[in-house]
Amino acid sequence: MLRIAVQSKGRLYEDTMALLSEAGIKIPSSKRTLLVESTNYPMEVLYLRDDDIPQSVATGVADLGIVGENEFVERGEDAEVVRHLGFSKCRLSLAIPKGENYTGVEWLEGKKIATSYPNILRSFLSEKGVKAKVHVITGSVEISPGIGLADAIFDIVSSGSTLVSNNLREVEVVMRSDALLIANKGLTEEKRAELDDLLFRIEAVKAAEDKKYVLMNVPSERLEDVIAVLPGAKSPTVMPLATTGWNSVHTVIDEKRFWEVISQLKALGAQGILVIPIEKMIL
């Protein structure tokens, strides 16, 4: 049985639970239990603080973990990165008071920077040849310049609204982060096989993200033109209809190109266009 460490609360927890659910893995909801076993899959979930997950996986307390890349890099633990999961995206950025005239990274020379990510920050400063004072804070880093504790901050940014509300502006993006699936490097062959099965399910879920299954009726004389504009994964399915001179065409379209493609299809004579969301996609 695989043991997977996940964040006990917050956005990453919600995204992780949604992924496991979509992969057909049922986890009983429990706010007070540290370790919960799936009711239909050989997996148990260990709920931890996000900054404890890398170490728990590296030391074998957990076989797998889902953790933000920012935490994984900051902790520097020796675990295997299995897959980027593409959710819980954020960035680690430097921010300074709005009124300051930022001229580049040299502005940071000799300044005091508050952060909860000292290792990533020190690596960045070293790479840029900048000497600054790193002030480690856990909690509300963004208030530090306002109370005179620091000249700048280095912290997670998602929407940027927290910076705005604290009269700060983002000046350098140091790292972009999303959720990672990580694994202990010493997994047994049996657990490797279980991980492969889990990955198969995750890939099916991720492949279907932002995809639409589209069915349409196309006149035969425009069939080649319609096929030429379809961005499907492979050749579309074409089936003749009972009405002579018409065909049913089935394909998969990326949601971000959906309206662009649909407009072209209509202009080429496609009719009765039906759009269906895709839950899973086995490639």
C-alpha positions in Angstrom: 0.0 0.0 0.0 1.3 3.5 -0.9 1.4 6.2 1.7 1.1 9.7 0.2 1.8 12.8 2.2 -0.5 15.8 1.4 -1.0 19.3 2.8 -3.5 19.2 5.7 -5.4 22.4 4.6 -5.4 25.2 2.1 -5.6 25.5 -1.7 -3.0 22.7 -2.3 -5.0 20.4 -0.1 -8.2 21.1 -2.1 -6.5 20.7 -5.4 -4.9 17.4 -4.3 -8.1 15.9 -3.0 -9.9 16.9 -6.3 -7.1 15.1 -8.3 -7.4 11.9 -6.3 -11.2 12.0 -6.5 -11.0 12.5 -10.3 -8.6 9.5 -10.4 -11.2 7.4 -8.8 -9.6 7.2 -5.4 -12.0 7.6 -2.5 -10.6 9.2 0.6 -13.0 9.5 3.6 -13.2 13.1 4.8 -11.7 13.5 8.3 -10.6 16.7 9.9 -9.0 15.1 13.0 -7.2 12.0 11.7 -3.6 12.2 10.7 -3.7 9.0 8.6 -6.7 8.0 6.5 -6.9 4.9 4.3 -8.7 4.9 0.9 -11.9 2.8 0.7 -11.2 1.5 -2.8 -7.5 1.8 -3.6 -4.3 0.6 -2.0 -3.4 4.0 -0.6 -3.4 5.9 2.7 -3.1 9.6 3.0 -0.9 11.2 5.6 -1.9 14.8 6.4 1.1 17.1 7.2 2.2 20.7 7.0 3.5 21.5 3.5 7.0 22.2 4.7 7.2 18.8 6.4 6.2 16.8 3.3 9.7 16.8 1.5 11.4 15.4 4.5 8.7 12.8 5.2 9.1 11.5 1.6 12.9 11.7 1.6 13.2 9.7 4.9 10.6 7.1 3.9 7.9 8.1 6.4 5.8 8.5 3.3 6.3 6.8 -0.1 4.9 9.8 -2.1 4.0 13.4 -1.5 2.2 16.2 -3.3 3.9 19.5 -2.4 4.6 22.9 -3.9 7.8 23.1 -5.9 8.7 26.2 -3.8 8.7 24.1 -0.6 10.5 21.2 -2.2 13.3 23.4 -3.6 13.6 25.4 -0.3 13.9 22.2 1.8 16.5 20.6 -0.5 15.5 17.1 0.5 16.7 14.1 -1.5 13.5 12.8 -3.1 12.5 12.0 -6.7 10.4 14.5 -8.7 7.9 12.2 -10.5 5.7 14.8 -12.2 4.6 18.4 -12.3 0.9 18.5 -11.6 0.1 21.9 -13.0 -2.1 23.2 -10.2 -1.6 25.5 -7.2 0.5 27.7 -9.4 2.4 30.7 -7.8 5.6 32.5 -8.1 8.4 33.5 -5.6 9.1 37.2 -6.1 10.9 40.1 -4.6 8.7 43.1 -3.8 9.6 46.6 -2.5 7.5 49.6 -1.3 5.8 51.4 -4.2 7.5 54.7 -3.7 11.0 53.2 -4.2 12.9 53.8 -7.4 14.0 50.2 -8.4 16.9 50.2 -10.8 17.6 46.5 -10.9 18.9 43.8 -8.6 21.8 46.1 -7.6 19.1 48.1 -5.6 19.1 45.2 -3.1 22.8 45.7 -2.2 23.0 46.1 1.5 19.3 46.0 2.0 17.4 43.9 4.5 15.0 41.4 2.9 12.3 39.5 4.9 11.4 36.0 3.7 10.2 32.6 4.6 12.4 31.1 1.8 15.9 32.0 2.8 17.7 29.2 0.9 16.1 30.1 -2.5 16.7 33.8 -1.8 20.3 33.4 -0.8 20.9 31.3 -4.0 19.4 34.0 -6.1 21.4 36.8 -4.5 24.6 34.8 -4.8 24.0 34.2 -8.5 23.5 37.9 -9.0 26.5 38.9 -6.9 24.4 40.9 -4.5 25.1 41.1 -0.8 21.9 41.7 1.2 20.8 40.8 4.7 18.3 38.0 4.8 15.8 38.3 7.7 13.9 35.0 8.2 10.2 35.4 9.1 7.4 32.9 9.4 4.0 34.3 8.9 3.0 37.7 7.4 6.1 38.6 5.5 4.4 41.3 3.5 3.9 43.6 6.5 7.7 43.8 7.2 8.5 47.0 5.1 5.5 48.8 6.5 6.7 48.4 10.1 10.3 49.1 9.4 11.5 45.5 9.8 12.8 45.2 6.2 13.5 47.1 3.0 12.0 44.4 0.7 10.3 41.1 0.9 10.7 37.8 -0.9 7.5 35.8 -0.8 4.9 33.7 -2.7 2.7 35.7 -5.1 -0.5 34.4 -6.6 -2.8 37.2 -7.7 -0.7 40.1 -6.3 -3.6 41.5 -4.3 -1.7 41.1 -0.9 1.2 43.1 -2.2 -1.2 45.9 -3.4 -2.9 46.0 0.0 0.4 46.4 1.7 1.6 49.2 -0.7 4.2 46.9 -2.3 5.1 46.2 -5.9 6.7 43.1 -7.5 10.1 43.8 -9.0 11.7 40.4 -9.7 10.2 37.0 -10.3 12.8 34.5 -9.0 10.9 31.2 -9.4 7.6 29.9 -10.8 6.1 27.0 -8.9 3.3 24.5 -9.2 2.5 21.3 -7.3 4.9 18.3 -7.6 4.3 14.6 -7.1 7.5 13.4 -5.4 8.6 9.9 -4.4 11.0 8.2 -2.0 14.0 7.0 -4.0 14.0 3.6 -2.3 10.6 2.4 -3.3 10.3 -1.4 -3.6 9.3 -2.9 -6.9 5.8 -3.6 -5.6 5.4 0.1 -4.7 6.9 1.2 -8.0 4.2 -0.9 -9.7 1.5 0.8 -7.6 3.0 4.2 -8.4 2.9 3.4 -12.1 -0.8 2.6 -11.8 -1.4 5.9 -9.9 0.5 7.8 -12.6 -1.7 6.1 -15.3 -4.8 7.4 -13.6 -3.3 10.9 -13.1 -2.2 11.1 -16.8 -5.8 10.2 -17.9 -7.2 13.0 -15.7 -4.5 15.6 -16.8 -4.9 14.7 -20.5 -8.6 15.5 -20.3 -8.1 18.9 -18.7 -9.3 21.8 -20.8 -10.4 19.5 -23.6 -13.8 19.3 -25.3 -15.3 16.4 -27.4 -17.0 18.0 -30.4 -19.5 16.3 -32.8 -20.8 18.1 -35.9 -22.6 17.4 -39.2 -20.5 18.4 -42.2 -21.5 18.5 -45.9 -19.4 16.1 -48.0 -18.1 18.8 -50.3 -16.6 20.7 -47.3 -15.3 17.7 -45.4 -11.6 18.2 -46.4 -11.7 21.9 -45.5 -13.2 21.1 -42.1 -10.7 18.4 -41.3 -7.9 20.8 -42.3 -8.8 23.2 -39.4 -9.4 20.6 -36.7 -6.6 20.5 -34.1 -7.5 17.1 -32.7 -5.1 14.8 -31.1 -5.2 12.5 -34.1 -7.3 12.2 -37.3 -10.9 13.0 -36.5 -13.6 10.3 -36.8 -15.8 10.6 -39.9 -19.0 8.7 -40.3 -21.6 9.0 -43.2 -25.1 10.1 -42.1 -28.3 8.5 -43.4 -28.9 11.8 -45.4 -26.8 11.6 -48.6 -24.0 14.1 -48.8 -23.6 14.6 -45.1 -21.1 13.2 -42.5 -20.8 13.2 -38.8 -17.3 14.4 -37.6 -16.0 13.7 -34.1 -12.9 15.3 -32.6 -11.2 16.7 -29.5 -10.5 20.5 -29.2 -8.4 22.4 -26.7 -10.7 24.8 -24.8 -8.4 27.8 -25.2 -8.8 27.4 -29.0 -12.5 26.4 -28.9 -14.2 29.6 -30.0 -11.7 30.3 -32.7 -12.1 26.8 -34.2 -15.9 26.7 -33.8 -16.2 30.0 -35.8 -14.1 28.5 -38.6 -16.2 25.4 -38.6 -19.5 27.3 -38.9 -18.1 29.4 -41.7 -17.2 26.1 -43.5 -20.8 24.8 -43.3 -20.7 22.6 -40.1 -24.1 22.3 -38.5 -25.6 20.7 -35.3 -22.3 21.2 -33.4 -22.4 19.4 -30.1 -19.8 20.1 -27.4 -19.2 17.6 -24.5 -16.8 17.9 -21.6 -14.2 15.1 -21.3 -13.7 13.5 -17.9 -10.8 11.1 -18.6 -8.6 10.6 -21.6 -6.5 7.5 -22.2 -3.7 8.2 -24.7 
